[in-house]
Amino acid sequence: MVQPLLTPSQREQLLANGRRTARGEEIDPPPVVKLFMPDGPGTWLLTELDPMEPTRAFGLCDPGLSSPELGYVCLLEVAALRGRLRLPVERDLHFRADRPLSAYAAEAQVAGRITV
């Protein structure tokens, strides 16, 4: 059985952060969820979902091109990705954010990839 990319509680936290951004708040929350390709280089640290388009997520995105950047990604497109062994993207069950997204982004820029 394939696990969903987001748990209900993660989805709600991502939407809550998205609503704050939609209201014009400048926020820098810790990532709510880490998605990764178990057989490929892609990694995403997500902090919010667009409340008007809840398949559109914001976070630190690194599809494996050595150029991690902050931006939006379509969760439907992420869910459709497959690595070299054709495995789907997974949610990291053990990931626990310990700092704001900006700190992960700064580290990723130096390393050329997301390092958690």
Contact map, one row per residue, 1 for C-alpha under 8 A:
11100000000000000000000000000000000000000000000000000000000000000000000000000000000000000000000000000000000000000000
11110000000000000000000000000000000000000000000000000000000000000000000000000000000000000000000000000000000000000000
11111000000000000000000000000000000000000000000000000000000000000000000000000000000000000110000000000000000000000000
01111110000000000000000000000000000000000000000000000000000000000000000000000000000000000110000000000000000000000000
00111110000000000000000000000000001000000000000000000000000000000000000000000010000000001110000000000000000000000000
00011111011000000000000000000000100000000000000000000000000000000000000000000000000000000010000000000000000000000000
00011111111000000000000000000000000000000000000000000000000000000000000000000000000000000000000000000000000000000000
00000111111100000000000000000000000000000000000000000000000000000000000000000000000000000000000000000000000000000000
00000011111110000000000000000000000000000000000000000000000000000000000000000000000000000000000000000000000000000000
00000111111111000000000000000001100000000000000000000000000000000000000000000000000000000000000000000000000000000000
00000111111111100000000000000000000000000000000010000000000000000000000000000000000000000000000000000000000000000000
00000001111111110000000000000000000000000000000000000000000000000000000000000000000000000000000000000000000000000000
00000000111111111000000000000001000000000000000100000000000000000000000000000000000000000000000000000000000000000000
00000000011111111100000000000001000000000000011110000000000000000000000000000000000000000000000000000000000000000000
00000000001111111110000000000000000000000000000111100100000000000000000000000000000000000000000000000000000000000000
00000000000111111111000000000000000000000000000100000000000000000000000000000000000000000000000000000000000000000000
00000000000011111111100000001000000000000000001110000000000000000000000000000000000000000000000000000000000000000000
00000000000001111111110000000000000000000000000111100000000000000000000000000000000000000000000000000000000000000000
00000000000000111111111000000000000000000000000001100000000000000000000000000000000000000000000000000000000000000000
00000000000000011111111110100000000000000000000000000000000000000000000000000000000000000000000000000000000000000000
00000000000000001111111111100000000000000000000000000000000000000000000000000000000000000000000000000000000000000000
00000000000000000111111110000000000000000000000001100000000000000000000000000000000000000000000000000000000000000000
00000000000000000011111110000000000000000000000000000000000000000000000000000000000000000000000000000000000000000000
00000000000000000001111111000000000000000000000000000000000000000000000000000000000000000000000000000000000000000000
00000000000000000001111111100000000000000000000000000000000000000000000000000000000000000000000000000000000000000000
00000000000000000000100111110000000000000000000000000000000000000000000000000000000000000000000000000000000000000000
00000000000000000001100011111000000000000000000000000000000000000000000000000000000000000000000000000000000000000000
00000000000000000000000001111100000000000000000000000000000000000000000000000000000000000000000000011100000000000000
00000000000000001000000000111110000000000000001000000000000000000000000000000000000000000000000000111000000000000000
00000000000000000000000000011111000000000000001000000000000000000000000000000000000000000000000011111000000000000000
00000000000000000000000000001111110000000000111000000000001000000000000000000000000000000000000010011000000000000000
00000000010011000000000000000111110000000000111100000000000000000000000000000000000000000000000010000000000000000000
00000100010000000000000000000011111000000000111000000000000000000000000000000000000000000011001000000000000000000000
00000000000000000000000000000011111100000011110000000000000000000000000000000000000000000011001000000000000000000000
00001000000000000000000000000000111110000011100000000000000000000000000000000000000000001111000000000000000000000000
00000000000000000000000000000000011111001111000000000000000000000000000000000000000000001111000000000000000000000000
00000000000000000000000000000000001111111110000000000000000000000000000000000000011000111100000000000000000000000000
00000000000000000000000000000000000111111000000000000000000000000000000000000000001000111100000000000000000000000000
00000000000000000000000000000000000011111000000000000000000000000000000000000000001111100000000000000000000000000000
00000000000000000000000000000000000011111100000000000000000000010000000000000000011100000000000000000000000000000000
00000000000000000000000000000000000111111110000000000000000001110000000000000000000000000000000000000000000000000000
00000000000000000000000000000000000110011111000000000000000001110000000000000000000000000000000000000000000000000000
00000000000000000000000000000000011110001111100000000000000011110000000000000000000000000000000000000000000000000100
00000000000000000000000000000000011100000111110000000000001111100000000000000000000000000000000000000000000000000000
00000000000000000000000000000011111000000011111000000000001110000000000000000000000000000000000000001000000000000000
00000000000001000000000000000011110000000001111100000000111100000000000000000000000000000000000000000000000000000000
00000000000001001000000000001111100000000000111110000000111000000000000000000000000000000000000000001000000000000000
00000000000011111100000000000001000000000000011111000000111000000000000000000000000000000000000000000000000000000000
00000000001001101100000000000000000000000000001111101111110000000000000000000000000000000000000000000000000000000000
00000000000000100110010000000000000000000000000111111111110000000000000000000000000000000000000000000000000000000000
00000000000000100110010000000000000000000000000011111100000000000000000000000000000000000000000000000000000000000000
00000000000000000000000000000000000000000000000001111100000000000000000000000000000000000000000000000000000000000000
00000000000000000000000000000000000000000000000011111111000000000000000000000000000000000000000000000000000000000000
00000000000000100000000000000000000000000000000011111111100000000000000000000000000000000000000000000000000000000000
00000000000000000000000000000000000000000000000011001111100000000000000001110000000000000000000000000000000000000000
00000000000000000000000000000000000000000000000011001111110000000000000111100000000000000000000000000000000000000000
00000000000000000000000000000000000000000000011111000111111000000000000111100000000000000000000000000000000000000000
00000000000000000000000000000000000000000000011111000001111100000000011110000000000000000000000000000000000000000000
00000000000000000000000000000010000000000001111100000000111110000000011110000000000000000000000000001000000000000000
00000000000000000000000000000000000000000001110000000000011111000001111000000000000000000000000000001001100000000000
00000000000000000000000000000000000000000011100000000000001111100001111110000000000000000000000000000000000000000000
00000000000000000000000000000000000000001111000000000000000111111111100000000000000000000000000000000000000000001100
00000000000000000000000000000000000000001111000000000000000011111001000000000000000000000000000000000000000000000000
00000000000000000000000000000000000000011110000000000000000001111111000000000000000000000000000000000000000000001000
00000000000000000000000000000000000000000000000000000000000001111111000000000000000000000000000000000000000000000000
00000000000000000000000000000000000000000000000000000000000001011111000000000000000000000000000000000000000000011000
00000000000000000000000000000000000000000000000000000000000001011111100000000000000000000000000000000000000010011000
00000000000000000000000000000000000000000000000000000000000111111111110000000000000000000000000000000000100110011100
00000000000000000000000000000000000000000000000000000000000111000011111000000000000000000000000000000000100010000000
00000000000000000000000000000000000000000000000000000000011110000001111100000000000000000000000000000000100000000000
00000000000000000000000000000000000000000000000000000000011110000000111110000000000000000000000000000000000000000000
00000000000000000000000000000000000000000000000000000001111010000000011111000000000000000000000000000000000000000000
00000000000000000000000000000000000000000000000000000001111010000000001111101100000000000000000000000000000000000000
00000000000000000000000000000000000000000000000000000011100000000000000111111100000000000000000000000000000000000000
00000000000000000000000000000000000000000000000000000011100000000000000011111110000000000000000000000000000000000000
00000000000000000000000000000000000000000000000000000010000000000000000001111111000000000000000000000000000000000000
00000000000000000000000000000000000000000000000000000000000000000000000011111111100000000000000000000000000000000000
00000000000000000000000000000000000000000000000000000000000000000000000011111111100000001000000000000000000000000000
00001000000000000000000000000000000000000000000000000000000000000000000000111111100000011000000000000000000000000000
00000000000000000000000000000000000000000000000000000000000000000000000000011111110000011000000000000000000000000000
00000000000000000000000000000000000000000000000000000000000000000000000000001111111000011000000000000000000000000000
00000000000000000000000000000000000010010000000000000000000000000000000000000001111111111000000000000000000000000000
00000000000000000000000000000000000011110000000000000000000000000000000000000000111111110000000000000000000000000000
00000000000000000000000000000000000000110000000000000000000000000000000000000000011111100000000000000000000000000000
00000000000000000000000000000000000000100000000000000000000000000000000000000000011111100000000000000000000000000000
00000000000000000000000000000000000000100000000000000000000000000000000000000000011111110000000000000000000000000000
00000000000000000000000000000000000011100000000000000000000000000000000000000000011111111000000000000000000000000000
00000000000000000000000000000000000011000000000000000000000000000000000000000011111001111100000000000000000000000000
00001000000000000000000000000000001111000000000000000000000000000000000000000111110000111110000000000000000000000000
00111000000000000000000000000000001111000000000000000000000000000000000000000000000000011111000000000000000000000000
00111100000000000000000000000000111100000000000000000000000000000000000000000000000000001111100000000000000000000000
00000000000000000000000000000000111100000000000000000000000000000000000000000000000000000111111000000000000000000000
00000000000000000000000000000000000000000000000000000000000000000000000000000000000000000011111000000000000000000000
00000000000000000000000000000000000000000000000000000000000000000000000000000000000000000001111100000000000000000000
00000000000000000000000000000000110000000000000000000000000000000000000000000000000000000001111110000000000000000000
00000000000000000000000000000000000000000000000000000000000000000000000000000000000000000000011111000000000000000000
00000000000000000000000000000111000000000000000000000000000000000000000000000000000000000000001111110000000000000000
00000000000000000000000000000100000000000000000000000000000000000000000000000000000000000000000111110000000000000000
00000000000000000000000000001100000000000000000000000000000000000000000000000000000000000000000011111011000000000000
00000000000000000000000000011110000000000000000000000000000000000000000000000000000000000000000011111111000000000000
00000000000000000000000000011110000000000000101000000000001100000000000000000000000000000000000000111111100000000000
00000000000000000000000000010000000000000000000000000000000000000000000000000000000000000000000000011111110000000000
00000000000000000000000000000000000000000000000000000000000000000000000000000000000000000000000000111111111000000000
00000000000000000000000000000000000000000000000000000000000100000000000000000000000000000000000000111111111100000100
00000000000000000000000000000000000000000000000000000000000100000001110000000000000000000000000000001111111110000100
00000000000000000000000000000000000000000000000000000000000000000000000000000000000000000000000000000111111111000000
00000000000000000000000000000000000000000000000000000000000000000000000000000000000000000000000000000011111111100110
00000000000000000000000000000000000000000000000000000000000000000001000000000000000000000000000000000001111111111110
00000000000000000000000000000000000000000000000000000000000000000011100000000000000000000000000000000000111111111000
00000000000000000000000000000000000000000000000000000000000000000000000000000000000000000000000000000000011111111000
00000000000000000000000000000000000000000000000000000000000000000000000000000000000000000000000000000000001111111110
00000000000000000000000000000000000000000000000000000000000000000111000000000000000000000000000000000000000111111100
00000000000000000000000000000000000000000000000000000000000001010111000000000000000000000000000000000000000111111110
00000000000000000000000000000000000000000010000000000000000001000001000000000000000000000000000000000001101100111111
00000000000000000000000000000000000000000000000000000000000000000000000000000000000000000000000000000000001100101111
00000000000000000000000000000000000000000000000000000000000000000000000000000000000000000000000000000000000000000111
